[in-house]
Amino acid sequence: MTMVQPIALATDRVMAALKSGLEVEFGRGAGAALAARFLEAEETDIRWDARASERWIGAYLAQEEDLELDRIVATGFLDGCWFVGTFIVDGDGNAHGMLCCRTFACGQAASQAFAQMR
């Protein structure tokens, strides 16, 4: 039986599984470094999927007139750190980019930053 969970519910297990799988494939010690590179390359999608809460902060003026995008601030927990980021999201909830992202050691600091984002 297959069980699917959003990344936001199991971020610690997702990153541990990614590192473990990369170590099996590429050797001991390579997992953490390759996982960091993978996270860097797919950061927008991974952080968007790892969000715990989100808030609409305004429309985003796209260069394409037929595409309506929004600016969404989101907070979540990924790889042992809390984050707050501003994402560009379409009407279907797909992230198209990330304008900024800050990481925090504790959830309280992330919650304060999330509340202050405009």
C-alpha positions, 0 to 999 in steps of 0.5 A: 500500500502506498501512502502519500503525504504533503511535504509540510507534514513530514519535512524531516522524513522527506529530507532524510529519505532524500539524503539516504537515497542519494548516499545509496546511489552515490556513496557515503558522505555525498547525500547531504551535499547532493541534497543541498544542490537538489534543494537549491535547484528546486527551491521554489517548488520544494519550499512551496510544497513544504509550506504550513500556512500562507497568506495572499498579499497582492497581485503580481503584474506578469509580463504575459497579459493572459496570465494572472499571478498573485504574491503569496507569503508562506511559512513552513519547516524544511530540513530543520529550519523554519522559513518565510518566503514570498512566492509568485503563484497562479490561480491553480496554486502552482508556484512560478517563482520565489521573490525572497526567502528567510530562514529562522532557527525557531518557529516564533521568529518565523511567525513574527516575520510571517505576520509582518510580511507585506 
